[in-house]
Amino acid sequence: MPRREDLYLADILTACPHVATFLDGKSLDDWIDDELLQFGVLQRLTVIGEAARRLDPAVRDRYPEVPWRDLTAFRNLAVHDYFAVEWTLVWTIAREDVPRLGEQFRAILAADYPLVLALLDAD
């Protein structure tokens, strides 16, 4: 039985603030020196990419402003070509792109699944 679309969207929305929490107060030097931090952020980014990949194409088509292809391409790189991961690029994605993704997915849930968003906000 396929998983519901709202759960994939919730996974993405939940992963975004985890990334922000992991990086809170961290500098690029901290990032470079901390493999545990790198792996934690990479895991959350992989969750985002995997959830995006599993979403029904009809959902993705309704929101062309979301960089779906980039999300899944990054997930594929992280999972299948791990040794090609460029950690300074991951830092930039985590710092600059993930907050914007969080906003986009919050808006998607508000539009399509407001009760799920309310439950997430209640936690």
N, C-alpha and C positions, 0 to 999 in steps of 0.2 A: 504494500500500500504506500503510495507516494506521501511524502511529508507535505503539510500545508504550507502555502506560500507565506502566510503571515509569520510562521515560525522561522523561516529563512530570513525574512526581513528583520525580525526581532533579534536573530543571531547577529546580524550585521550591526544593528543599532547598539546592541549590548557590547560588541567588540570595540567599537570606536572609543568610548570613554575609558576602556581598559588601557588602550594605547596611550591616551593622554595621561592617565594615572601613572603608568609605568615610567613615562618620560618627565613627569613633573619634577622640576628643579634640576634636571640633568643637562649637562652640556654635551657638545659633540665629543669632547675628550672623554667624558664619562662613558658615553655610548661606545666609543672605539675600544675602551679598556674593559668593558663589561659584557662578556659573552652571554651570561645569564639574561641580562637585559635585552640583548639582541635577539636571543632565542624566544623570549617571552613576547616581544613585539612581533617577531616574524610569525609566531604561531597565531596570534590574533589576526594579522593580515591574511594569513592563509585561510582562517575561518571566514573572513569577509569574502575572499575570492571564491571559496568553495560554495558558500551560500549563494553568492551571485550567479555562479555557474549553474546551480541547480534550480534557480527560479524559472518558472514557465516563461517562454519567450514573449507571451502576450503581456506579462507584467513588465518585462524589460522594454518592450515596444512602447508602452504607455509613458515611459520616462526616458526619452532619448538624451536628456541632459546628463544622465549618470554615465560615467565612463565604464560601461559594462565590459567592453573588450579589454580594457586596461586591467580591470580587477581580475578577470579570469586569466589573463596572460601572466600577471604577476604571480598568481597562485600556482600556475603551471611551472614557472621558473623556480619558485621556492620549493616545490615538491619534487619536480623531476630533474632539475638542473641546479641543485642546491649549491654546488661549488662555484657557480657563476654569479651568486648573489653578491651585489656590490653594497656593502654596509653603509657607505655614505649616502647612496641613493635611497636605501630603506629609511635612513634617518630623515631625509627630506620628505619622502612620502608620508612617514608617520607624523611629522611636524606640520606639514603644509596641506596635504591632501586629506588625511583622515578626519580632521575637524569639519571640513567641507562635506565629506561623505556623511558624517553623522547628521549634519543639518539636512542633507538631501533625504536620507532615510527616515528621519523624524517626520519630514513633510509627507513622504510616501505613506508611512503608517498613519499619520493624521488624516490623510485623504481617503485611504482604502480600508484601514483597520483601526479606527479610533479607540475601540475598546482594548485592543492589544496595547496600544500606546499608553492608555490610561493605566493598565496593569503594570507595564514597565516603569512608568513614572511613580507608581505607588511603592515600588520596591526600594 
